[in-house]
Amino acid sequence: MDLLEVLARRRSVRSYLPDPPDEGDLNLILEAASTAPSAGDLQAYVCVVVRRRESLRRLADACYGQDFVAEAPAALVFLADPDRSARRYGSRGRNLYCVQDATIAASYAQLAAEDLGYGSCWVGAFDDRSVRGAVGAGRELIPIAVIPLGRPAEIPEVTPRRPIPEVFRLEDVGTPFPHRPVRRDLLRPAARF
Ligand SMILES: Cc1cc2nc3c(=O)[nH]c(=O)nc-3n(C[C@H](O)[C@H](O)[C@H](O)COP(=O)(O)O)c2cc1C
């Protein structure tokens, strides 16, 4: 599928069929995530594939009872590795690059999952200590995202987006980008905040 089509189709799916992800697909999702750019090619993150029911339950509890995490047949847990990035980049690596490395890789995983017909959801509301406990991570790793995934049991409505000129600017932050729509399928309904 065309990348822009994947972007247009992706939405947060919070209800899954019980079928476990195909082994080949799971491996492909990890390969796709590992293509993500990272500072100095360090890939300062770890991703844990979680499929055991009891671990998924612990993850859902760590996510303050977001039960759909326990109902997914699998989840990916991305954790930043600050020490790995700090060894080369000092405090910028520790505080920023490792988080960016993990975040970009997690996004790639989510998009690859979409491309392969899986629904997923970025879950960021969790207790760090409990997520670490669920995946056997030490304090040196920072949980960044829990991504439950599985074949979607429902396709949610798209959520709105802020108008492009409100978010994107031209040359300086004071000038809205004079956006001309090109692919209408990429444009979400305008947010009314
Ligand atoms: C940093 C971050 C944290 C999020 N945390 C949660 C979460 O804890 N639980 C949840 O159900 N969705 C969570 N989401 C998903 C957002 O609610 C969702 O991406 C947003 O509403 C846009 O909808 P869409 O993904 O369908 O485009 C999170 C997304 C991001 C990027």
Ligand as a Chemical Component Dictionary entry (heavy atoms), coordinates in Angstrom:
data_LIG
# 
_chem_comp.id                   LIG 
_chem_comp.type                 NON-POLYMER 
_chem_comp.pdbx_formal_charge   0 
_chem_comp.three_letter_code    LIG 
# 
loop_
_chem_comp_atom.comp_id 
_chem_comp_atom.atom_id 
_chem_comp_atom.alt_atom_id 
_chem_comp_atom.type_symbol 
_chem_comp_atom.charge 
_chem_comp_atom.model_Cartn_x 
_chem_comp_atom.model_Cartn_y 
_chem_comp_atom.model_Cartn_z 
_chem_comp_atom.pdbx_ordinal 
LIG C1  C1  C 0 1.604  10.589 23.244 1  
LIG C2  C2  C 0 0.278  9.892  23.063 2  
LIG C3  C3  C 0 -0.333 9.335  24.164 3  
LIG C4  C4  C 0 -1.546 8.650  24.003 4  
LIG N1  N1  N 0 -2.088 7.995  25.070 5  
LIG C5  C5  C 0 -3.236 7.296  24.907 6  
LIG C6  C6  C 0 -3.747 6.522  25.970 7  
LIG O1  O1  O 0 -3.179 6.439  27.066 8  
LIG N2  N2  N 0 -4.905 5.843  25.765 9  
LIG C7  C7  C 0 -5.567 5.875  24.556 10 
LIG O2  O2  O 0 -6.607 5.227  24.438 11 
LIG N3  N3  N 0 -5.081 6.593  23.507 12 
LIG C8  C8  C 0 -3.935 7.292  23.665 13 
LIG N4  N4  N 0 -3.395 7.964  22.596 14 
LIG C9  C9  C 0 -4.072 7.913  21.280 15 
LIG C10 C10 C 0 -4.732 9.254  20.948 16 
LIG O3  O3  O 0 -5.888 9.409  21.740 17 
LIG C11 C11 C 0 -5.077 9.277  19.451 18 
LIG O4  O4  O 0 -3.919 9.104  18.698 19 
LIG C12 C12 C 0 -5.736 10.588 19.050 20 
LIG O5  O5  O 0 -7.008 10.712 19.636 21 
LIG C13 C13 C 0 -5.904 10.697 17.539 22 
LIG O6  O6  O 0 -6.694 9.656  17.052 23 
LIG P1  P1  P 0 -6.153 8.687  15.906 24 
LIG O7  O7  O 0 -4.933 7.972  16.457 25 
LIG O8  O8  O 0 -7.288 7.743  15.645 26 
LIG O9  O9  O 0 -5.790 9.514  14.731 27 
LIG C14 C14 C 0 -2.181 8.604  22.730 28 
LIG C15 C15 C 0 -1.536 9.172  21.635 29 
LIG C16 C16 C 0 -0.301 9.775  21.784 30 
LIG C17 C17 C 0 0.402  10.303 20.566 31 
# 
loop_
_chem_comp_bond.comp_id 
_chem_comp_bond.atom_id_1 
_chem_comp_bond.atom_id_2 
_chem_comp_bond.value_order 
_chem_comp_bond.pdbx_ordinal 
LIG C1  C2  SING 1  
LIG C2  C3  SING 2  
LIG C2  C16 DOUB 3  
LIG C3  C4  DOUB 4  
LIG C4  N1  SING 5  
LIG C4  C14 SING 6  
LIG N1  C5  DOUB 7  
LIG C5  C6  SING 8  
LIG C5  C8  SING 9  
LIG C6  O1  DOUB 10 
LIG C6  N2  SING 11 
LIG N2  C7  SING 12 
LIG C7  O2  DOUB 13 
LIG C7  N3  SING 14 
LIG N3  C8  DOUB 15 
LIG C8  N4  SING 16 
LIG N4  C9  SING 17 
LIG N4  C14 SING 18 
LIG C9  C10 SING 19 
LIG C10 O3  SING 20 
LIG C10 C11 SING 21 
LIG C11 O4  SING 22 
LIG C11 C12 SING 23 
LIG C12 O5  SING 24 
LIG C12 C13 SING 25 
LIG C13 O6  SING 26 
LIG O6  P1  SING 27 
LIG P1  O7  DOUB 28 
LIG P1  O8  SING 29 
LIG P1  O9  SING 30 
LIG C14 C15 DOUB 31 
LIG C15 C16 SING 32 
LIG C16 C17 SING 33 
# 
